[in-house]
Amino acid sequence: MTRENVVFLMQSREYGSRENYRHNLKVLQSIVLNTTSCYSLTWQTKSNKNISYEEGKIYMENYSKTYSVYGSKNRPTFICKNSINPSSKKITALIAATSLSKVLTWKDSRPSFFALQKDGWLKRHDLSTGTLLESVYVSPEYKFKEIDWYEEQKSIQLYRGSFNKQDRKVTAALFTVFPLKVICVLEIYDSVFGAPVADTQLIDQLLIVGLQNNIVRIYDLEKIIKENKLFDMKLKKHCPNVDRVVGLYPDGLPVNVKAKGKQTILFEVKCAERKLTIGGFPWHYIMTPPGYKGIYHIRHLNNHCLAKNGILDGEELTTEHDPERAMFHFDDSGNIIHIGATYFRTLEITDSHHKAREEETQNKASHQLRELYYVSVGKRNSRDVTRTNKWGRKVKAFQGSVHEKTIENFGYENELDLLYVVVTEDSGMDCGQHTAQVHLYENQTGHLAKIIKLEEPWLMSSHHEVSLDATTLVHISREQSRHCCYMYQLDRPYEKG
């Protein structure tokens, strides 16, 4: 497969009118995928405390030390040490906000990370220097343990991490990030849902509730907030409704949204393990019918119609270690990625060449799934047989199966438009030690463009995270109190002669 010369790409940038940012990314992709370029292990460290990576930063010792992955001799650069005591002020969760800083220029928009502390403080730090910019006392009585996006790069949520079965209510705090403002602190009692609650999720102005009977319901959270808000409040301002200054110690944030009455249900479906994913163009959802583990249905969101070819049943019998997975693509294309133990494939949702209105009226599929490409990374060293699945389709099954190569991690690098897939292979040792490679695939075609060999062993008993950020690859492994971090940087040796 031929690629454009990097020098030619740099020269052509000077001619004609083009979007330079996209063209620069094309240059970067060409450099990364060039045969003379390779990712080399440049730094590694071990610790008995948590190590994490996000947005070009490595956080050591439970977020108390921050390093940038960019430094001299391809080694991380120490940025700052956060003055946090190891006990009550320990950071329990952290999230970085960066994207809006490209278009906003005022002080409040600088790239930041938000840290939720065990003692009830939410603190905003400068992402580059670690300087404390803002702090809000939320109060430890809410027992918030997690921080996540409510709307990507726009607003965040603080929540407990699991539904509180003792007081039987959903509790969360919502904030905008640029600038930092409190939206509300809400309490929604389970009487709203009419059945025992197992778990909840707040995302993109929706409240997703998983009931104990495996029914998933979706509610309009913005409507719930609007109809049940008791009063408005602003950070660091006196609130006459509760006679306190909002967000200061020792009072923190008051609850200003309480919902107890039943709410309108936007969507409801019963699925295995209450797992539901929504996406695609037009809107569809991915679910597993109760009792059919490893099988996925793709159905239209409006009428629950199963798409033509919309049953994803893998080629392999799955195990607890390597289950089948199906998800909407990371690139917001609306495509679907179906991942097995030794393969993955990308599918798109298209019209099924029927009159949509007529088919929907007859409750038939107006859309279908079409496979764009299929990639196999290996095979199983085992005797294969044929079985008939619960849908009457004959598929290959494996007895006493051991993989020659197995997909362990899967991700997407948006600037390079590359899929990165961690593939492991049994090293032949009895200690559960495998070797690992990171395969880079062109997102549009599935073409294997590059293989990165990881030098460190891959222990199957450990939890692994692999992140590719253009020219930097970070691998973090965790096993009990042992945390390891390995950093690879793109290297392009000068050719001799």
PyMOL commands that set and color helices and strands:
alter all, ss='L'
color gray80, all
select helices_A, chain A and resi 6-12+20-33+72-74+99-102+107-109+140-142+190-192+221-228+272-274+356-361
alter helices_A, ss='H'
color red, helices_A
select strands_A, chain A and resi 38-47+52-54+57-60+65-68+77-81+91-97+112-117+121-126+132-137+146-151+155-159+169-177+180-189+197-203+206-211+215-220+238-239+244-245+257-259+265-270+276-279+284-287+295-300+306-313+325-328+336-339+343-351+367-376+383-388+394-399+406-413+418-426+433-442+448-459+463-469+472-479+482-491
alter strands_A, ss='S'
color yellow, strands_A
deselect
rebuild
show_as cartoon
